Structures are given as C-alpha cells and as structure tokens.
Amino acid sequence: MLVGAGAFFPDSFGSAAGAALGWVTMHFGWFYLLSVFGFVVILFYLALSKYGEIRLGAPDSVPDYSFFSWISMLLAAGFGVGLVFYGIAEPMSHYLNPPHGYVDGETAAAARQAVQYSFFNWGVHQWAAFAIVGLIIGFFQFRRQEPGLVSTVLSPLTGTGATGRKLGGAFDVFAVVATVMGIATSLGLGVLQINGGLSYQFGFAEGIKWQAIILSGMFVAYMISAVTGLDKGIKILSNINMGLAIGLMVYILIVGPTLMILESIAQGMGDYLQNFFVMSLQTATFERSEWAREWTIFYWAWVIAWSPFVGMFIARISRGRTIREYVFGVLIMPPLLACLWIGVFGTTALYLDLFEGAGIAAATDDNITTALFVMFGTLPFSDIISVIGLALIFVFLVTSADSASYIVSQMTDRGAIHPPLVKRLTWGGLIAAICLTLIVTGGLQALQAGVVLAALPFTFILYAMIWVLFRVLADDRRKSLEALYQKHDNVPVGASIEEARTLNE
C-alpha cells in the first residue's frame, strides 16, 4: 500500500510524508540525538563490562568469517552505495552551506568544518543503531538458539499467548516493510547515480531506458550471487568491493593533494574526537538552524529505520565473536574506513574547489548524482577511474540487494538461518520491481521520507529490546558461572567467566 502510494501518487504522498517528517524532526530531533548517543554509551559499556566476554554463539564457538571478510561484509551491508554517493557530495554540501551557519560558506574554515561534520555523520553514531540491533538479534539467534526476529526478542514483554503472538507478528511485519521500502529507495538512488555517471563521463542519456537497463543488469548479477549462497556470493562480492574501494582510494591519495589529504584526515579526526560530545547533542537551539534537522537528525532517523535489515545481517555474519570483539569491530573499523574514504575523496574535491576553481561544489548543488564523476574528470585517466567507480557502485548495489533479500527471506521464514533459495529469489525480484516502479513514477524521494517516519515508533521498540537484552545477559552470565562453580569449588565470588574457566583448567 505504501509503495503504491509512493509510486502512483508521488506528489501527494511526498508532500504528506515530507510535512510529517518535518514535524517529527522538529519536535523529536532532541529525542533522536539522545537515543543514538545512548546506543553508543550502552554498546561501549557492554564491551568493557563483565558481559564483554560472552560469545554470540556457544562458549567454544569461533567466528564464521575472517576479520577481512567480516569487515568487508559489514561495509557492504551498512554503507553500500551510500558512502560512494555521499563521500564527495556531503563535504561539498557542507562547504557550500556550513553546519549551523557558524562560518561563511566556500572558505577554508568551511572546508575544515565540512570534513569534521562528515566524519561525525558517517562515524560511530551511525553504526550504533545497526550494532545494537545486530547484537540483540545475534545473542538470541546464536547464544539462545532462538529465531532471529524482533518478536522473539520481545516475547518476554508481549507474552506467548494469542495476543502476544499477534503483537510480535506486527513487529516483524513492521521490520519487513521498513527493510523492503528502504532497500528499494536505496537501490533506486544508486541506479540514478550510475546513470548520472554514465551521462557525465560517457554521454549516455539520463532517463528511464538506461535506468531500467542498469537495474536489469543488477538483478541478473544478484540472481547469480543469490544462487551461490551467503558464504560465496555475498562474501566474494564484499571482498571485491573492499579491493576496489581501497584501490581507488589509494589512487586518489597518490594523484591528489597527498600531503593535504593526510593532514586533513589527521585534523579531521582531531576535530571529530575533540567535539564528539558537543556534536552528539548539538541542536543549535538559539541559532534556530535547520542544518541539524536536514542532516544529522535525518541521518539518525534513517539509520534507526534501516537498523532491522542491517542489524540482522550483521548478526548473521558475526556468529562466534565475543560481545567485546563485536562492539569494537562494528563501532571502530567501518567508521574508520568511512572517515578515510571521506578524508581522501572529500579533501581532494575541497582542494580542487579552493585552489583550482574546479566548481565541484556548484556541480554537486546542481546535480548530486554527478559529484563523484565531476571530480574524476579533473584527474589523470579519468575514464578509467570512472569505470572503476561505476563498477564499485554496481557491485555495492548487487551486494545490498542480495543481503536484503536474504534478510527479508529470513524474517518471513520464521527467522531461519538458511532461508530457501526460491524465497530469496522471489524477494529479490519484488524489490527490483518496486525499485523500477518508483524510478518510473518519481516516487523514490517520497517513499524515503515515509521510511524515515517509521524510525520514531521503532526507537521505542529498540528501548524495549535493550531492556530485554540486559535481563537475558545477566541470566546467561549467572548460569555460566553456576556451571563453572559446580566444577571447581575454589572459584572466587565475582570472578569473570574467563577467570573461572582458567581455574577449572
């Protein structure tokens, strides 16, 4: 119903969704800021506390994937095409219109703030919502051997009776709808960027014809990936993505303003860490700036709405890791790589505008889908790196579609770890069809606003899931220690599980 409204009544639906989104971000922006900051605090507490040694799986389990493959798959699901899309576009947007209006646009001060706030928006906070859902689902799915569903987590609150099952089922449907609509809009935006890059660099026409061809090619590649399974398809594509991304980033670092890039990354990280708490809770109350609502608050709402999909995928690939490994891996490595990406690409674009008058900021403001390729056009071998950039976006799209269909199939198959291939292919086809419909009718932006609105009720669901997690973590640790006490009489009260296990050995 929502997809139909966004597709066939894009203007009316977009106006209504946009107005509702504006009202929510205006009146609940503070709530989003506090919530996401709270997720960060909770995750680091769990990692550093007595619960950090608990594994997402049996006590003797080991990780399913190598560290490199794990991080690659995290990036493919969590960032995907978004980082490629905004890696240049966001710093250039902040350079034109600085955060909260604290400095003048198109100045050196604006460039510095552009890097700082881009690091913040793509840093630890963005991953906190994904990580908290993934941790909760992973614990229930692999530690307690229960279905990896929102309804399963909340069953201690909703109960197991008829009413509780219906309420839990509604939560699962909510997660499915948010995932399908979110991935459809994200894929659509990626298709538009590929079309924009082909148009700018190679003269292809921008329009439905080429967008349909791109989406069809993506769907065929996805079908091949889906048939090969999670351990081959998504894993191989994610490793290819990582290789392409690192290779492209190193090339830009070498041919770009290398010294300025390195200095900008160091300074940007310093500004980010120094202002971490200020930016986390900054509403610009007295300045009445719209910037926070249009960027940070919108981002936080988007990642909360997106968290069922990304969180469940992160949970699926994190089996065997301790909570401490999980938190530090998810909250440090992807944000660090994102900051490096933005530092390399964003700083290069800022340098070209500040010192060579390349006009990338103006081009970004005119058509955000071409920002990456406008910068490529100023560098050596622009055609070659544009092709690599297009390949990177394309593979990200395929990986996102594959992982999304996997998770939706899991959600609609009672949380099965290995959902049937037919169901995965069916959901993949439906997502591609929805995406094409929205592109043809111009309903992508309207549906995106509608998806973000779902973040407000889901935030309260997240609070309930966190409360349940702490209850079951305490119970799990108590049972583990009791089992160890029975084996060894000299285990001191208050010992950690690892200390008790060492004494037993």
JOMO-V992555 format. One record per backbone hydrogen bond with DSSP energy under -1.0 kcal/mol. CO is the residue of the C=O (numbers start at 1). NH is the residue of the N-H. If there is no record, write none. Layout:
# JOMO-V992555
<<CO | NH> <CO | NH>>
This chain:
# JOMO-V992555
<<1 | 5> <2 | 6> <3 | 7> <4 | 8> <5 | 9> <9 | 13> <10 | 14> <11 | 15> <12 | 16> <13 | 17> <14 | 18> <15 | 19> <16 | 20> <17 | 21> <18 | 22> <19 | 23> <20 | 24> <21 | 25> <22 | 26> <23 | 27> <24 | 28> <28 | 32> <29 | 33> <30 | 34> <31 | 35> <32 | 36> <33 | 37> <34 | 38> <35 | 39> <36 | 40> <37 | 41> <38 | 42> <39 | 43> <40 | 44> <41 | 45> <42 | 46> <43 | 47> <44 | 48> <45 | 49> <49 | 52> <51 | 54> <52 | 324> <54 | 323> <55 | 57> <56 | 320> <58 | 61> <66 | 70> <67 | 71> <68 | 72> <69 | 73> <70 | 74> <71 | 75> <72 | 76> <73 | 77> <74 | 78> <75 | 79> <75 | 80> <79 | 82> <81 | 85> <82 | 86> <83 | 87> <86 | 90> <88 | 92> <89 | 93> <90 | 94> <91 | 95> <92 | 96> <93 | 97> <95 | 106> <98 | 101> <99 | 102> <107 | 111> <108 | 112> <109 | 113> <110 | 114> <111 | 115> <112 | 116> <113 | 117> <114 | 118> <115 | 119> <116 | 120> <117 | 121> <118 | 122> <120 | 123> <123 | 127> <124 | 128> <127 | 131> <128 | 132> <129 | 133> <130 | 134> <131 | 135> <132 | 136> <133 | 137> <134 | 138> <135 | 139> <136 | 140> <137 | 141> <138 | 142> <139 | 143> <139 | 144> <140 | 146> <147 | 149> <149 | 153> <150 | 154> <154 | 157> <154 | 158> <155 | 159> <161 | 165> <162 | 166> <163 | 167> <164 | 168> <165 | 169> <166 | 170> <167 | 171> <168 | 172> <169 | 173> <170 | 174> <171 | 175> <172 | 176> <173 | 177> <174 | 178> <175 | 179> <176 | 180> <177 | 181> <178 | 182> <179 | 183> <180 | 184> <181 | 185> <182 | 186> <183 | 187> <184 | 188> <185 | 189> <186 | 190> <187 | 191> <188 | 192> <189 | 193> <190 | 194> <191 | 195> <192 | 196> <193 | 197> <194 | 198> <195 | 199> <196 | 200> <197 | 201> <198 | 202> <198 | 204> <199 | 203> <207 | 211> <208 | 212> <209 | 213> <210 | 214> <211 | 215> <212 | 216> <213 | 217> <214 | 218> <215 | 219> <216 | 220> <217 | 221> <218 | 222> <219 | 223> <220 | 224> <221 | 225> <222 | 226> <223 | 227> <224 | 228> <229 | 233> <230 | 235> <232 | 236> <233 | 237> <234 | 238> <235 | 239> <236 | 240> <237 | 241> <238 | 242> <239 | 243> <240 | 244> <241 | 245> <242 | 246> <243 | 247> <244 | 248> <245 | 249> <246 | 250> <247 | 251> <248 | 252> <249 | 253> <250 | 254> <251 | 255> <252 | 256> <256 | 258> <257 | 261> <258 | 262> <259 | 263> <260 | 264> <261 | 265> <262 | 266> <263 | 267> <264 | 268> <265 | 269> <266 | 270> <267 | 271> <268 | 272> <269 | 273> <270 | 274> <271 | 275> <273 | 276> <275 | 279> <276 | 280> <277 | 281> <284 | 288> <290 | 294> <291 | 295> <292 | 297> <295 | 299> <296 | 300> <297 | 301> <298 | 302> <299 | 303> <300 | 304> <301 | 305> <302 | 306> <306 | 310> <307 | 311> <308 | 312> <309 | 313> <310 | 314> <311 | 315> <312 | 316> <313 | 317> <315 | 318> <318 | 321> <319 | 64> <321 | 56> <322 | 326> <323 | 327> <324 | 328> <325 | 329> <326 | 330> <327 | 331> <328 | 332> <329 | 333> <332 | 336> <333 | 337> <334 | 338> <335 | 339> <336 | 340> <337 | 341> <338 | 342> <339 | 343> <340 | 344> <341 | 345> <342 | 346> <344 | 348> <345 | 349> <346 | 350> <347 | 351> <348 | 352> <349 | 353> <350 | 354> <351 | 355> <352 | 356> <352 | 358> <359 | 363> <360 | 364> <361 | 365> <362 | 366> <363 | 367> <367 | 370> <370 | 374> <371 | 375> <372 | 376> <373 | 377> <375 | 378> <376 | 379> <381 | 385> <382 | 386> <383 | 387> <384 | 388> <385 | 389> <386 | 390> <387 | 391> <388 | 392> <389 | 393> <390 | 394> <391 | 395> <392 | 396> <393 | 397> <394 | 398> <395 | 399> <396 | 400> <397 | 401> <398 | 402> <399 | 403> <400 | 404> <401 | 405> <402 | 406> <403 | 407> <404 | 408> <405 | 409> <406 | 410> <407 | 411> <408 | 412> <410 | 413> <410 | 415> <413 | 416> <420 | 424> <421 | 425> <422 | 426> <423 | 427> <424 | 428> <425 | 429> <426 | 430> <427 | 431> <428 | 432> <429 | 433> <430 | 434> <431 | 435> <432 | 436> <433 | 437> <434 | 438> <435 | 439> <436 | 440> <437 | 441> <438 | 442> <438 | 443> <443 | 447> <444 | 448> <445 | 449> <446 | 450> <447 | 451> <448 | 452> <449 | 453> <451 | 454> <452 | 455> <453 | 456> <454 | 458> <455 | 459> <457 | 461> <458 | 462> <459 | 463> <460 | 464> <461 | 465> <462 | 466> <463 | 467> <464 | 468> <465 | 469> <466 | 470> <467 | 471> <468 | 472> <469 | 473> <470 | 474> <471 | 475> <472 | 476> <473 | 477> <474 | 478> <475 | 479> <476 | 480> <477 | 481> <478 | 482> <479 | 483> <480 | 484> <481 | 485> <482 | 486> <484 | 488> <492 | 495> <496 | 500> <497 | 501> <498 | 502> <499 | 503> <500 | 504> <501 | 505>>
